[in-house]
């Protein structure tokens, strides 16, 4: 049964409403910061799986709009990245980025090794490595076509999306307990007289105003980022390293933000007014991300995982254990063994298993209980939102070309 693009997108909106309603009503989902889009998309995926086994009917959704939403989302990340803020993280930013890159390689080597043990193409293990875990849903879908069409790994999407779902939940579960264990063992305390970052963010959200002009301006510059990104992708296509399409849009957004900020400092421009367009950009980005994740999970055909279920479960258990071990043995020690380091360790679980949102949610839970960690809330979002996506694309591009 084929569901066309219009009806698929309409169902996506309905599933977002359902997910939002369930998260609002179920304390467990709110406590672990489970996204509404994840809930709605999984409901659809489980439903299609039940229909397949119960009625023998395969439901295929036309998810063409999903790829467009992905590009808009990464263009929005680029526009939100202020080059001047990249230097504010200093030495901890460089160190945490380096640790994240090293762990991505370790993730991929683990996935490839386990895939070979289970008699699969070793490159299939990349889908249970940094593609799905560090990269998230967006990176998984960006690489799916290459894995299925070029490498012949038919269930690459299902492997990646299932791994990302498990990783997202695992990241929410391990972050807080890891930080609590470190704080208790080393008797760490936060700095005094520092306002919680979460408190300030909530206040900003309450007074944010969205108007027609701001949304229209944000949409215009998002479209410009997609146009410039297409030219950047054409240039990247000439390189020997395979990079997903969203990289060009991410870089284009960063370039446009830098030019827009510079022009604003020189003179007041009508087409670039960041304070006015930022709330509209945040709204569009949130809608695109929610719709994208929901549509991605809608197309998840769970029954295709049956032949590799054992491989996936074993691999995910080892990957999660590897993250916990790496945090205790390496990350906490290298980052300074202080309270800020403990909070960053909670965020590192989100970086390597979930998403930026998961990393922030983990750190928020810790700081609300123990106290503020200003440096962590500067460094981790920069690592998640900018450096990781670019570094991961390069790491994957190199390792995917390793022949079995």
N, C-alpha and C positions, 0 to 999 in steps of 0.2 A: 504494500500500500504506500503510495507516494503522496506526501503532503507538500503542496507548493509553497513558495517563498512567503507570500502574503499571509496565508493561514499559519505558517510556522512562526512568523514574527508576532502575529496576534496571540498565538498560544504562549509565546515567550512572555508577553506582557502579563497575561493571566497568571502564569507560573510565578512571576516576580511578586504579584499581589498575594498569591497563596503563601509563598515563602516568607514574605514580610509579616503576614498575619500569624503564621506559626511561630516565628521567632519572637513576636510580641507577646505570645501567650505561653510559650514554653520556657521556663527558667533555665533549663539546661543549655538550650541553644544560645541564650543571651550570655550565660556565664562563660561559655567558651568562645564567644564572639564568632559563631558560625554565620557566614553571610546568607542573606535571604536568597540570593541567586543560587547558591549551592543547594539549599534546601529545595527550592522549586525545581531546579534542573534534575536533582536526584529522584524526586518524586516521579517525574516524567520518565527517566531512564528505567526505574524499577517497574513502572507501569507497562512500558513497552516490552520489558523482559517477561513479565507475567503473561502478557498477550501472546508473546512468541511461544512460550512453553504451553500455555493453556489452549490457544486456538491455532497455533502453527502459522501465525500471521506476522510478517516482518513489516514494520513501519519505518519508512525512510523520510526524514525531513529535509527539505531544501534549505540549506543553511548558508546561502550565498551572502546574506547580510551580516552574518557572523564575522566574516573576514574584514568587512568594511568597519564594523564596530571596533575590531582589534586595532586597526590602523589609527582610528580617531583617538582611541585610548592612549596609545603610545605617543602620538603627536601631542596630546595633552600633558603627558609626563614631561616631555621635552620643553613645552612652553612654561611649565611650572618650575623648571630648573633654572635658578639664577646662578650664572657663572661665578658671581662674587661670593656666593655662599659655599662654593666648593672648597675654598681655601680656609673657611672658618673651622672645619673639622680638625685641621692640623695633623699631627703625627698619629693620633688614634685612628683617624680616617684612613690613612695610608696602610696602617698595620692591619686593621680589620678587613680592608679590601683585599690585602695580600693573603690573609688567612682564608677568606671566602674563596678566592681563586684556587688556592692549594686544595681546599676541601672539595671544590667542584671536580678537580682532576681525580681525587681519591674516590668520590662518588661514582664517577664514570668508570674507573678501573674496577671498582667493586661490582657494578652492574654488568660490565662486559665479562668479567671473570665468572660470575654466577651463570650468565647466559650460556657460556661455553660449557660449564659443568652440566647444565640441563640439556645439552645437545642442540642449542639454538645458535643462530647467527650472533656472534659476540656483540655486534652493533645494535642488536635489539635491546641489550642491556643499557644502552644510553638513554632509552625511554624511561628507565627506572633509575636514572642517574640525574645529572644536573639539568637535563631537558625538562623533566616534569617536576622535580623537587625544588631545585633552586630557581629554575626558569618559570615554573607555574603553567597555568592553562594556556596563556598566550604563546609562550615559547613551544609548548607541546604541539599545539595546532599548527604553528608556523612551520614546524619540521615534519609534520605528518605526511604531507604529500611527497616530500623527498624520500622518506623511509618506505612508503608504500609503493611508489612508482619507480624509484631509482634503485632501491635496495631490495625490493620484493618482500618486505616485512608487512604482511597483510593486516595484522591486528595491532599495528604500532600505535594508532590513536587510542584504542581501548586500553592498552598497557599503560600509556602515558597518563591518560586522564584518571584511570583508576589509581595509579600510583600517586598522582597529585592530590586526589581526594583523601586517600589514607594519610599522606604526608601532612596535609592541612590540619586534619583532626589531631594527628600525633603532635604537631608543633604546638597546638593550643594546650595539649595535655602536659607536655614536658617542660614548657617554658617557666611557669611559675614555680613548680617544685624544685627545679634546678637552682633558680636564684635564691629560693628560701633556704636550701641546703647550704649554699655557699655563704650566705649572710649569717646563718646560724653557726656554722663551723668556724668562720674567721671573725665573728663578732663585728661585722661591718656596720657602719652608720653613715647616713647621708649628710651632706652639708646642711648647715642651719640657715634659716631665713631665706629659703629659696622657694618661690611660688611654683606649684605644680604646673608642668607643661600642659597637662590634660585640662586643668581648670581654665587656663587661658584660652585653650582651643575651644572649649565649650562656650565661653563667653563670646568669642569671635563668631562662632556659628550662629548664636542667638541674634546678633546685631547685623549679620550679613543681609544685604538687600540685593535682590535680583530684579533687573528691569529689562525692558525690551532692547534698549541700546546696548547694554552690556552683553546680553546673550548673543545678539546679532554680531557684535564685534568679535566675541570669542569664536563663533562659528566661522567667521571670515578667516581668522588667522589659523584656525584648525585646517580649513581647506587649503590655505596657502602652504601650510606645513606638509600636507599630503601631496601637493603639486611639487614642491621642492624635493620632498622625499622620494618621489618617483624618479627624478633625475639623479639623485644620490644613489638610489638602488641600481640604476643603469650603470653607473660607474663602478659600484661594488661588484656587479655581476662579472666584470672583467678580471676580478682577482681570483686566485686559485682557491680561496677559502669560501665555503658556502655559508652565506648569512641570510637569515630570515628577512622578509620584506619590512617588518616593523622597525628594523634598525635604521633604515633611511629616514623614516618618519620621526623617530626619536631624535636623531641628529638634527634634522631640519627644524624641529621645534626648539631645540637648544639654540641653534643659530638665530632663529627669528626672535627669540626672547632676548638674546644678547644685543641684537641690532635695535630692537624696540626699546630696550632700557637705555641704550646709549643715545638714541634720538630723543627720548623723553628728557634726559639730563641736559641736552643741548637746547631744546625748545619744546614747547607744549604742542603735541600733535593730536589731531582729532581722531585719527584712526588707531592710535595706540595709547590707551589709558588703562594701565594695569589694575588700579584699584577698582575701576568700574567693571572691567571684563572678567576679573578673577572669579567672582561668585558664579557668573554664567559658565565659565570654563569648568569649574568644579562640578556644576550640575550636569553639564553635557558629559564630562568624563565619568561621573558616577552612573549615569544612565547607560553609557556605552559599555562600561565594565560589567554592570549587572546583566544587561542583555547578552553580552558576549559569553559570560560564564554560563548563563542559563541555556543558551543555544548550544554551547559546547557539550554540556551534560545531556541535553535532550538527544543528541545524536550518539550517545554512548550505548553501544550494543553489548550489553554485559554477557550475553550468552557466548560471544566469540572468545571470551577469556577462559572458558572451560579447559581447553587443551594446555594452557600455560598457567593455570591457577596455582599449582604448587610452586612453580618458579617465582611467581609474583609475590606470594605470601612470604616465602623464605627470604627473598631479596629485600622486601620492605622491613621485615624484622631486623635484618642485619643493618640496613641503612639507618634506621632509627637508633639502634644501639651504637652505631658508629658516630652519629651526631652527638649523643650524650657523652661518649668517651672522649671525643675530640674537644668538647666544651670544657670538661673537667681537667683534662691533661694539658691542653694547649691554650685554648682561647682565654680562659680566666687568668692564667699565669702570664701570658704574653701581654695582655691588655692592662696589667698593673696590679691585679689581686686586691682591688679596692671595691667600694660600693658601686661606683660607676661601672666597673668591669662586670660585676654580678648582674647588673641590669642589662648590660649589653649581651651577656650570655643568654639571658632570657630571650632577647631579640634575635640572637644568632640561630635559635631553633626555628624562628619564623623565616629567617633568610634562607636557610638550607633545606627546610622541609615544607614551607608554606608560601607566604607572600609578604609583601610590605605591610599589609593590613594585619596579618597574624603577628608579625614582629612588633608592631606598635601596640597591639592588644596585649601581648605578653608583658611588655615593659610597663604599660599603663596599670595593669593589675598589680605589679610589684611595687611601683611607686605610690600607688594609692594606699598600700598597706604599710610601707616602710619609709617613704619620703621621696623627695624630688631627686632627679638625676639629669641635670641640664645637658651635660656633655653627651650622654647616651641618646637623648632625643634630637641632637644635632647630627651625630655621626651615623647612627643606624639608618635613618630615613635616606640620607645621602647615598650610603652604600647600596641600599635596596633599590632606590628609585632611579639611580643613574649608572653607577659603576658596574653593578652586577650584570645588568642586561647586556651591556657592551662586552664585558669580559667573558660572559657565558657564551655569547654568540661566537666569539673567537675560539674558545676552548672546544666547543662542540664542532665547529667547522674544521678544526684540525683533527680531532679524534674520530670523526665520522668517516674520514678518508683513510683510516687505518684498515687495510684489507684483512679479512679473517684468514 
